[in-house]
Amino acid sequence: MRTTRSAQFWDEQYRVPRTGGVNPVLAEIVGELTPGTALDLGCGAGGDALWLAGRGWRVTAVDISANAVRRLAENARARGVHTVLTTARVDLAEDFPDGGFDLVSAQYFHTPFELPRAEVLRTAAHALLPGGRLVVVDHGSTAPWSWNQDPEVRYPTPNEVAAELALDPGRWLVERADMPRRDARGPGGQTATVTDNVLVIRRTTA
């Protein structure tokens, strides 16, 4: 994969190792599901992928940052889940992993660079196996530790994201579209109340 400005930006973001656990919204949604195959889009530091693998999911985790996927692979081996967690450096603006999945997770799938986001998420929905779920958790507010501090930024609502995907309602069902608030902790220990824009879509038929 060629090195782009986007890859360089995210490599710099993950130049220093980050620690962190699973996104609590993802844990709430997935916690009661039967483990299967999962795809983590833009896996970053890998907290979600490691949590899923630890619960028995077979995980494919992809990110544009070589630093991110390398450290995630190292952490997976250290935790003994490397046999069920595969990492790959993928530029989702140009490519998408092969295969079918019971879960596709897109957590805070934002970037300051050009990305056909709706197209990527639509492809993710089509990659679901029947009964599988696409879980999209977006920023609904700007945390103090976010890389994006643009005061003019506007975050699309879950219903707006669902409308952009233009999926056939006879084959995909919107199970959840809401904007909960929660107390969050940043990488430096900062705390803030944030809004998450949550969208869960289930594929009902092949």
CYANA upper distance limits for C-alpha pairs under 8 A (distance plus 0.5 A):
  1 MET  CA     89 ARG  CA      8.29
  1 MET  CA     90 VAL  CA      7.81
  1 MET  CA     91 ASP  CA      7.99
  3 THR  CA      7 ALA  CA      6.36
  3 THR  CA      8 GLN  CA      7.43
  4 THR  CA      8 GLN  CA      6.70
  5 ARG  CA      9 PHE  CA      6.55
  6 SER  CA     10 TRP  CA      6.79
  6 SER  CA     64 ILE  CA      8.26
  6 SER  CA    113 PHE  CA      6.60
  7 ALA  CA     11 ASP  CA      6.44
  7 ALA  CA     64 ILE  CA      6.08
  7 ALA  CA     65 SER  CA      6.06
  7 ALA  CA     66 ALA  CA      8.41
  7 ALA  CA     91 ASP  CA      8.50
  8 GLN  CA     12 GLU  CA      6.73
  8 GLN  CA     65 SER  CA      8.07
  9 PHE  CA     13 GLN  CA      6.93
 10 TRP  CA     14 TYR  CA      6.78
 10 TRP  CA     64 ILE  CA      7.65
 10 TRP  CA     65 SER  CA      5.89
 11 ASP  CA     15 ARG  CA      6.29
 11 ASP  CA     65 SER  CA      5.35
 11 ASP  CA     66 ALA  CA      6.93
 11 ASP  CA     67 ASN  CA      6.12
 11 ASP  CA     68 ALA  CA      7.69
 12 GLU  CA     16 VAL  CA      8.42
 14 TYR  CA     18 ARG  CA      7.55
 14 TYR  CA     44 GLY  CA      8.15
 14 TYR  CA     45 ALA  CA      7.90
 14 TYR  CA     65 SER  CA      7.92
 14 TYR  CA     67 ASN  CA      6.39
 14 TYR  CA     68 ALA  CA      6.30
 15 ARG  CA     67 ASN  CA      6.80
 17 PRO  CA     45 ALA  CA      8.24
 17 PRO  CA     71 ARG  CA      8.03
 18 ARG  CA     45 ALA  CA      6.48
 18 ARG  CA    187 PRO  CA      7.96
 19 THR  CA     45 ALA  CA      7.36
 19 THR  CA     47 GLY  CA      8.07
 19 THR  CA    187 PRO  CA      8.02
 20 GLY  CA     45 ALA  CA      7.93
 20 GLY  CA     47 GLY  CA      6.13
 20 GLY  CA    187 PRO  CA      8.13
 21 GLY  CA     47 GLY  CA      5.09
 21 GLY  CA     48 ASP  CA      7.24
 21 GLY  CA     51 TRP  CA      7.89
 22 VAL  CA     26 LEU  CA      7.69
 22 VAL  CA     27 ALA  CA      7.11
 22 VAL  CA     47 GLY  CA      5.36
 22 VAL  CA     48 ASP  CA      4.93
 22 VAL  CA     49 ALA  CA      8.44
 22 VAL  CA     50 LEU  CA      8.45
 22 VAL  CA     51 TRP  CA      6.53
 23 ASN  CA     27 ALA  CA      6.85
 23 ASN  CA     47 GLY  CA      8.04
 23 ASN  CA     48 ASP  CA      6.87
 23 ASN  CA    107 GLN  CA      8.40
 24 PRO  CA     28 GLU  CA      6.61
 25 VAL  CA     29 ILE  CA      6.83
 25 VAL  CA    137 VAL  CA      8.15
 26 LEU  CA     30 VAL  CA      6.41
 26 LEU  CA     31 GLY  CA      8.39
 26 LEU  CA     48 ASP  CA      8.34
 26 LEU  CA    135 VAL  CA      8.06
 26 LEU  CA    137 VAL  CA      8.33
 27 ALA  CA     31 GLY  CA      5.74
 28 GLU  CA     32 GLU  CA      8.40
 29 ILE  CA     33 LEU  CA      8.45
 35 PRO  CA     55 ARG  CA      7.68
 35 PRO  CA     56 GLY  CA      6.20
 35 PRO  CA     57 TRP  CA      5.28
 35 PRO  CA     58 ARG  CA      8.30
 36 GLY  CA     56 GLY  CA      8.02
 36 GLY  CA     57 TRP  CA      5.61
 36 GLY  CA     58 ARG  CA      6.67
 36 GLY  CA    101 PHE  CA      8.15
 36 GLY  CA    102 ASP  CA      6.32
 36 GLY  CA    103 LEU  CA      8.13
 37 THR  CA     57 TRP  CA      6.30
 37 THR  CA     58 ARG  CA      5.31
 37 THR  CA     59 VAL  CA      6.50
 37 THR  CA     60 THR  CA      8.50
 37 THR  CA    100 GLY  CA      8.31
 37 THR  CA    101 PHE  CA      5.53
 37 THR  CA    102 ASP  CA      5.69
 37 THR  CA    103 LEU  CA      6.91
 38 ALA  CA     57 TRP  CA      6.95
 38 ALA  CA     58 ARG  CA      6.53
 38 ALA  CA     59 VAL  CA      5.24
 38 ALA  CA     60 THR  CA      6.74
 38 ALA  CA    101 PHE  CA      6.00
 38 ALA  CA    102 ASP  CA      6.41
 38 ALA  CA    103 LEU  CA      5.09
 38 ALA  CA    104 VAL  CA      6.17
 38 ALA  CA    105 SER  CA      7.99
 39 LEU  CA     59 VAL  CA      6.29
 39 LEU  CA     60 THR  CA      5.34
 39 LEU  CA     61 ALA  CA      6.40
 39 LEU  CA     62 VAL  CA      8.34
 39 LEU  CA    101 PHE  CA      7.14
 39 LEU  CA    103 LEU  CA      6.78
 39 LEU  CA    104 VAL  CA      5.20
 39 LEU  CA    105 SER  CA      6.66
 40 ASP  CA     48 ASP  CA      8.26
 40 ASP  CA     49 ALA  CA      7.01
 40 ASP  CA     59 VAL  CA      7.73
 40 ASP  CA     60 THR  CA      6.71
 40 ASP  CA     61 ALA  CA      5.15
 40 ASP  CA     62 VAL  CA      6.76
 40 ASP  CA    104 VAL  CA      6.56
 40 ASP  CA    105 SER  CA      5.42
 40 ASP  CA    106 ALA  CA      6.88
 41 LEU  CA     61 ALA  CA      6.96
 41 LEU  CA     62 VAL  CA      6.10
 41 LEU  CA     63 ASP  CA      7.15
 41 LEU  CA    104 VAL  CA      7.82
 41 LEU  CA    105 SER  CA      6.56
 41 LEU  CA    106 ALA  CA      5.67
 41 LEU  CA    107 GLN  CA      7.97
 41 LEU  CA    109 PHE  CA      8.06
 42 GLY  CA     61 ALA  CA      7.98
 42 GLY  CA     62 VAL  CA      6.17
 42 GLY  CA     63 ASP  CA      4.91
 42 GLY  CA     64 ILE  CA      7.59
 42 GLY  CA    106 ALA  CA      7.44
 42 GLY  CA    107 GLN  CA      8.01
 42 GLY  CA    109 PHE  CA      7.02
 43 CYS  CA     47 GLY  CA      8.44
 43 CYS  CA     48 ASP  CA      7.83
 43 CYS  CA     49 ALA  CA      7.43
 43 CYS  CA     61 ALA  CA      6.19
 43 CYS  CA     62 VAL  CA      6.21
 43 CYS  CA     63 ASP  CA      6.03
 43 CYS  CA     68 ALA  CA      8.20
 43 CYS  CA     69 VAL  CA      8.27
 43 CYS  CA    107 GLN  CA      8.47
 44 GLY  CA     63 ASP  CA      6.84
 44 GLY  CA     65 SER  CA      8.14
 44 GLY  CA     68 ALA  CA      5.94
 44 GLY  CA     69 VAL  CA      7.85
 45 ALA  CA     68 ALA  CA      6.18
 45 ALA  CA     69 VAL  CA      8.32
 45 ALA  CA     71 ARG  CA      8.03
 45 ALA  CA     72 LEU  CA      6.98
 46 GLY  CA     50 LEU  CA      6.56
 46 GLY  CA     61 ALA  CA      8.34
 46 GLY  CA     68 ALA  CA      8.10
 46 GLY  CA     69 VAL  CA      8.45
 46 GLY  CA     72 LEU  CA      6.10
 47 GLY  CA     51 TRP  CA      6.67
 48 ASP  CA     52 LEU  CA      6.66
 49 ALA  CA     53 ALA  CA      6.61
 49 ALA  CA     59 VAL  CA      7.05
 49 ALA  CA     60 THR  CA      8.45
 49 ALA  CA     61 ALA  CA      6.96
 49 ALA  CA     85 LEU  CA      7.97
 50 LEU  CA     54 GLY  CA      6.52
 50 LEU  CA     76 ALA  CA      7.15
 50 LEU  CA     81 VAL  CA      8.11
 50 LEU  CA     85 LEU  CA      8.21
 51 TRP  CA     55 ARG  CA      6.89
 52 LEU  CA     56 GLY  CA      7.10
 52 LEU  CA     57 TRP  CA      5.88
 52 LEU  CA     58 ARG  CA      8.33
 52 LEU  CA     59 VAL  CA      7.60
 53 ALA  CA     57 TRP  CA      5.32
 53 ALA  CA     58 ARG  CA      6.60
 53 ALA  CA     59 VAL  CA      6.66
 53 ALA  CA     81 VAL  CA      6.71
 53 ALA  CA     84 VAL  CA      6.75
 53 ALA  CA     85 LEU  CA      6.72
 54 GLY  CA     81 VAL  CA      7.16
 56 GLY  CA     84 VAL  CA      8.43
 57 TRP  CA     84 VAL  CA      7.64
 58 ARG  CA     84 VAL  CA      5.25
 58 ARG  CA     85 LEU  CA      6.52
 59 VAL  CA     84 VAL  CA      6.59
 59 VAL  CA     85 LEU  CA      5.19
 59 VAL  CA     86 THR  CA      6.68
 60 THR  CA     85 LEU  CA      6.42
 60 THR  CA     86 THR  CA      5.31
 60 THR  CA     87 THR  CA      6.37
 60 THR  CA     88 ALA  CA      8.21
 61 ALA  CA     69 VAL  CA      8.24
 61 ALA  CA     85 LEU  CA      7.73
 61 ALA  CA     86 THR  CA      6.63
 61 ALA  CA     87 THR  CA      5.31
 61 ALA  CA     88 ALA  CA      6.98
 62 VAL  CA     69 VAL  CA      7.43
 62 VAL  CA     87 THR  CA      6.23
 62 VAL  CA     88 ALA  CA      5.43
 62 VAL  CA     89 ARG  CA      6.10
 62 VAL  CA     90 VAL  CA      6.29
 63 ASP  CA     68 ALA  CA      7.44
 63 ASP  CA     69 VAL  CA      6.89
 63 ASP  CA     88 ALA  CA      7.35
 63 ASP  CA     89 ARG  CA      5.73
 63 ASP  CA     90 VAL  CA      6.01
 63 ASP  CA     91 ASP  CA      7.46
 64 ILE  CA     89 ARG  CA      5.82
 64 ILE  CA     90 VAL  CA      5.59
 64 ILE  CA     91 ASP  CA      5.46
 64 ILE  CA     92 LEU  CA      7.96
 65 SER  CA     69 VAL  CA      7.03
 65 SER  CA     89 ARG  CA      7.03
 66 ALA  CA     70 ARG  CA      6.48
 66 ALA  CA     89 ARG  CA      6.47
 67 ASN  CA     71 ARG  CA      6.67
 68 ALA  CA     72 LEU  CA      6.64
 69 VAL  CA     73 ALA  CA      6.61
 69 VAL  CA     87 THR  CA      6.36
 69 VAL  CA     88 ALA  CA      6.89
 69 VAL  CA     89 ARG  CA      6.89
 70 ARG  CA     74 GLU  CA      6.87
 70 ARG  CA     87 THR  CA      8.37
 71 ARG  CA     75 ASN  CA      6.63
 72 LEU  CA     76 ALA  CA      6.52
 72 LEU  CA     87 THR  CA      7.91
 73 ALA  CA     77 ARG  CA      6.79
 73 ALA  CA     82 HIS  CA      7.53
 73 ALA  CA     85 LEU  CA      8.40
 73 ALA  CA     86 THR  CA      7.99
 73 ALA  CA     87 THR  CA      6.81
 74 GLU  CA     78 ALA  CA      6.73
 75 ASN  CA     79 ARG  CA      6.63
 76 ALA  CA     80 GLY  CA      6.57
 76 ALA  CA     81 VAL  CA      5.65
 76 ALA  CA     82 HIS  CA      5.31
 76 ALA  CA     85 LEU  CA      7.41
 77 ARG  CA     81 VAL  CA      6.57
 77 ARG  CA     82 HIS  CA      5.31
 81 VAL  CA     85 LEU  CA      6.70
 82 HIS  CA     86 THR  CA      7.45
 90 VAL  CA     95 ASP  CA      7.17
 90 VAL  CA     96 PHE  CA      7.81
 90 VAL  CA     97 PRO  CA      8.44
 91 ASP  CA     95 ASP  CA      6.49
 91 ASP  CA     96 PHE  CA      8.36
 92 LEU  CA     96 PHE  CA      6.23
 92 LEU  CA    115 LEU  CA      8.30
 92 LEU  CA    120 VAL  CA      7.42
 93 ALA  CA    114 GLU  CA      8.39
 93 ALA  CA    115 LEU  CA      5.86
 93 ALA  CA    116 PRO  CA      6.74
 93 ALA  CA    117 ARG  CA      8.48
 93 ALA  CA    120 VAL  CA      8.00
 96 PHE  CA    120 VAL  CA      8.28
 96 PHE  CA    123 THR  CA      8.45
 99 GLY  CA    127 ALA  CA      7.29
100 GLY  CA    127 ALA  CA      5.51
100 GLY  CA    128 LEU  CA      6.02
100 GLY  CA    129 LEU  CA      6.09
101 PHE  CA    127 ALA  CA      6.70
101 PHE  CA    128 LEU  CA      5.36
101 PHE  CA    129 LEU  CA      5.95
101 PHE  CA    132 GLY  CA      7.20
102 ASP  CA    128 LEU  CA      6.34
102 ASP  CA    129 LEU  CA      6.05
102 ASP  CA    130 PRO  CA      8.23
102 ASP  CA    131 GLY  CA      7.52
102 ASP  CA    132 GLY  CA      4.58
102 ASP  CA    133 ARG  CA      6.77
103 LEU  CA    128 LEU  CA      7.31
103 LEU  CA    132 GLY  CA      5.95
103 LEU  CA    133 ARG  CA      5.44
103 LEU  CA    134 LEU  CA      6.41
103 LEU  CA    135 VAL  CA      7.97
104 VAL  CA    124 ALA  CA      7.11
104 VAL  CA    125 ALA  CA      8.29
104 VAL  CA    128 LEU  CA      7.71
104 VAL  CA    132 GLY  CA      8.50
104 VAL  CA    133 ARG  CA      6.88
104 VAL  CA    134 LEU  CA      5.29
104 VAL  CA    135 VAL  CA      6.73
105 SER  CA    134 LEU  CA      6.57
105 SER  CA    135 VAL  CA      5.46
105 SER  CA    136 VAL  CA      6.73
106 ALA  CA    134 LEU  CA      8.19
106 ALA  CA    135 VAL  CA      6.63
106 ALA  CA    136 VAL  CA      5.30
106 ALA  CA    137 VAL  CA      6.93
107 GLN  CA    135 VAL  CA      8.23
107 GLN  CA    136 VAL  CA      6.33
107 GLN  CA    137 VAL  CA      5.35
107 GLN  CA    138 ASP  CA      6.82
108 TYR  CA    136 VAL  CA      8.16
108 TYR  CA    137 VAL  CA      6.23
108 TYR  CA    138 ASP  CA      5.05
108 TYR  CA    139 HIS  CA      6.50
109 PHE  CA    136 VAL  CA      8.46
109 PHE  CA    137 VAL  CA      8.29
109 PHE  CA    138 ASP  CA      7.12
110 HIS  CA    138 ASP  CA      8.22
111 THR  CA    115 LEU  CA      8.03
112 PRO  CA    148 ASN  CA      8.44
116 PRO  CA    120 VAL  CA      6.73
117 ARG  CA    121 LEU  CA      6.71
118 ALA  CA    122 ARG  CA      6.46
118 ALA  CA    161 VAL  CA      8.05
118 ALA  CA    164 GLU  CA      6.66
118 ALA  CA    165 LEU  CA      6.24
119 GLU  CA    123 THR  CA      6.61
119 GLU  CA    165 LEU  CA      7.76
120 VAL  CA    124 ALA  CA      6.69
121 LEU  CA    125 ALA  CA      6.73
121 LEU  CA    165 LEU  CA      7.56
122 ARG  CA    126 HIS  CA      6.91
122 ARG  CA    165 LEU  CA      5.91
122 ARG  CA    167 LEU  CA      7.97
123 THR  CA    127 ALA  CA      6.74
124 ALA  CA    128 LEU  CA      7.19
124 ALA  CA    134 LEU  CA      7.68
125 ALA  CA    133 ARG  CA      8.31
125 ALA  CA    134 LEU  CA      6.64
125 ALA  CA    201 ILE  CA      8.32
125 ALA  CA    203 ARG  CA      7.82
128 LEU  CA    132 GLY  CA      5.75
128 LEU  CA    133 ARG  CA      7.22
128 LEU  CA    134 LEU  CA      7.94
128 LEU  CA    203 ARG  CA      7.00
129 LEU  CA    203 ARG  CA      7.49
129 LEU  CA    206 ALA  CA      7.55
130 PRO  CA    203 ARG  CA      5.81
130 PRO  CA    204 THR  CA      6.01
130 PRO  CA    205 THR  CA      5.66
130 PRO  CA    206 ALA  CA      5.99
131 GLY  CA    202 ARG  CA      6.57
131 GLY  CA    203 ARG  CA      5.73
131 GLY  CA    204 THR  CA      5.89
131 GLY  CA    205 THR  CA      7.80
132 GLY  CA    202 ARG  CA      6.10
132 GLY  CA    203 ARG  CA      6.05
132 GLY  CA    204 THR  CA      8.33
133 ARG  CA    200 VAL  CA      7.10
133 ARG  CA    201 ILE  CA      5.98
133 ARG  CA    202 ARG  CA      4.83
133 ARG  CA    203 ARG  CA      6.83
134 LEU  CA    199 LEU  CA      8.44
134 LEU  CA    200 VAL  CA      6.17
134 LEU  CA    201 ILE  CA      5.61
134 LEU  CA    202 ARG  CA      6.90
135 VAL  CA    198 VAL  CA      8.06
135 VAL  CA    199 LEU  CA      6.49
135 VAL  CA    200 VAL  CA      5.17
135 VAL  CA    201 ILE  CA      7.17
136 VAL  CA    197 ASN  CA      8.47
136 VAL  CA    198 VAL  CA      6.43
136 VAL  CA    199 LEU  CA      5.60
136 VAL  CA    200 VAL  CA      6.84
137 VAL  CA    196 ASP  CA      6.82
137 VAL  CA    197 ASN  CA      6.11
137 VAL  CA    198 VAL  CA      5.15
137 VAL  CA    199 LEU  CA      6.91
138 ASP  CA    155 TYR  CA      8.45
138 ASP  CA    196 ASP  CA      6.28
138 ASP  CA    197 ASN  CA      5.43
138 ASP  CA    198 VAL  CA      6.98
139 HIS  CA    155 TYR  CA      7.31
139 HIS  CA    195 THR  CA      7.05
139 HIS  CA    196 ASP  CA      5.67
139 HIS  CA    197 ASN  CA      6.48
140 GLY  CA    155 TYR  CA      6.22
140 GLY  CA    156 PRO  CA      8.23
140 GLY  CA    157 THR  CA      8.08
140 GLY  CA    179 MET  CA      7.68
140 GLY  CA    194 VAL  CA      7.83
140 GLY  CA    195 THR  CA      5.23
140 GLY  CA    196 ASP  CA      5.39
140 GLY  CA    197 ASN  CA      5.70
141 SER  CA    155 TYR  CA      7.90
141 SER  CA    194 VAL  CA      6.38
141 SER  CA    195 THR  CA      5.82
141 SER  CA    196 ASP  CA      7.79
142 THR  CA    146 SER  CA      6.97
142 THR  CA    148 ASN  CA      7.92
142 THR  CA    149 GLN  CA      7.33
142 THR  CA    194 VAL  CA      7.77
143 ALA  CA    192 ALA  CA      7.27
143 ALA  CA    193 THR  CA      8.43
143 ALA  CA    194 VAL  CA      6.94
144 PRO  CA    149 GLN  CA      8.27
144 PRO  CA    190 GLN  CA      8.50
144 PRO  CA    192 ALA  CA      7.95
145 TRP  CA    186 GLY  CA      6.61
145 TRP  CA    187 PRO  CA      8.05
145 TRP  CA    190 GLN  CA      8.20
156 PRO  CA    160 GLU  CA      6.38
156 PRO  CA    161 VAL  CA      6.91
157 THR  CA    161 VAL  CA      6.84
157 THR  CA    179 MET  CA      8.35
157 THR  CA    197 ASN  CA      6.76
158 PRO  CA    162 ALA  CA      6.70
158 PRO  CA    177 ALA  CA      5.79
158 PRO  CA    178 ASP  CA      6.97
158 PRO  CA    179 MET  CA      8.13
158 PRO  CA    197 ASN  CA      6.18
158 PRO  CA    198 VAL  CA      6.44
158 PRO  CA    199 LEU  CA      5.87
159 ASN  CA    163 ALA  CA      6.63
159 ASN  CA    177 ALA  CA      6.79
159 ASN  CA    199 LEU  CA      8.25
160 GLU  CA    164 GLU  CA      6.75
161 VAL  CA    165 LEU  CA      7.05
161 VAL  CA    199 LEU  CA      8.49
162 ALA  CA    166 ALA  CA      7.35
162 ALA  CA    167 LEU  CA      8.35
162 ALA  CA    174 VAL  CA      8.33
162 ALA  CA    199 LEU  CA      8.02
163 ALA  CA    167 LEU  CA      8.41
167 LEU  CA    171 ARG  CA      8.18
167 LEU  CA    172 TRP  CA      6.97
168 ASP  CA    172 TRP  CA      6.57
169 PRO  CA    173 LEU  CA      6.40
170 GLY  CA    204 THR  CA      8.24
171 ARG  CA    203 ARG  CA      6.35
171 ARG  CA    204 THR  CA      5.69
171 ARG  CA    205 THR  CA      5.69
171 ARG  CA    206 ALA  CA      7.80
172 TRP  CA    201 ILE  CA      6.94
172 TRP  CA    202 ARG  CA      6.03
172 TRP  CA    203 ARG  CA      4.90
172 TRP  CA    204 THR  CA      6.04
172 TRP  CA    205 THR  CA      7.98
173 LEU  CA    201 ILE  CA      6.00
173 LEU  CA    202 ARG  CA      5.67
173 LEU  CA    203 ARG  CA      6.86
173 LEU  CA    204 THR  CA      7.24
174 VAL  CA    199 LEU  CA      7.95
174 VAL  CA    200 VAL  CA      6.49
174 VAL  CA    201 ILE  CA      4.96
174 VAL  CA    202 ARG  CA      6.95
175 GLU  CA    199 LEU  CA      8.23
175 GLU  CA    200 VAL  CA      5.95
175 GLU  CA    201 ILE  CA      6.11
175 GLU  CA    202 ARG  CA      7.16
176 ARG  CA    198 VAL  CA      7.58
176 ARG  CA    199 LEU  CA      5.97
176 ARG  CA    200 VAL  CA      5.46
176 ARG  CA    201 ILE  CA      7.65
177 ALA  CA    197 ASN  CA      8.05
177 ALA  CA    198 VAL  CA      6.03
177 ALA  CA    199 LEU  CA      5.09
177 ALA  CA    200 VAL  CA      7.14
178 ASP  CA    197 ASN  CA      6.61
178 ASP  CA    198 VAL  CA      5.89
178 ASP  CA    199 LEU  CA      7.40
179 MET  CA    195 THR  CA      6.76
179 MET  CA    196 ASP  CA      5.90
179 MET  CA    197 ASN  CA      5.05
179 MET  CA    198 VAL  CA      6.49
180 PRO  CA    195 THR  CA      6.28
180 PRO  CA    196 ASP  CA      6.17
180 PRO  CA    197 ASN  CA      7.52
180 PRO  CA    198 VAL  CA      8.21
181 ARG  CA    193 THR  CA      7.21
181 ARG  CA    194 VAL  CA      6.05
181 ARG  CA    195 THR  CA      4.86
181 ARG  CA    196 ASP  CA      6.78
182 ARG  CA    193 THR  CA      6.02
182 ARG  CA    194 VAL  CA      6.13
182 ARG  CA    195 THR  CA      7.06
182 ARG  CA    196 ASP  CA      8.43
183 ASP  CA    191 THR  CA      7.45
183 ASP  CA    192 ALA  CA      6.24
183 ASP  CA    193 THR  CA      4.90
183 ASP  CA    194 VAL  CA      6.81
184 ALA  CA    191 THR  CA      6.05
184 ALA  CA    192 ALA  CA      5.98
184 ALA  CA    193 THR  CA      6.50
184 ALA  CA    194 VAL  CA      7.07
185 ARG  CA    189 GLY  CA      6.31
185 ARG  CA    190 GLN  CA      5.94
185 ARG  CA    191 THR  CA      4.91
185 ARG  CA    192 ALA  CA      7.10
186 GLY  CA    190 GLN  CA      5.45
186 GLY  CA    191 THR  CA      6.66
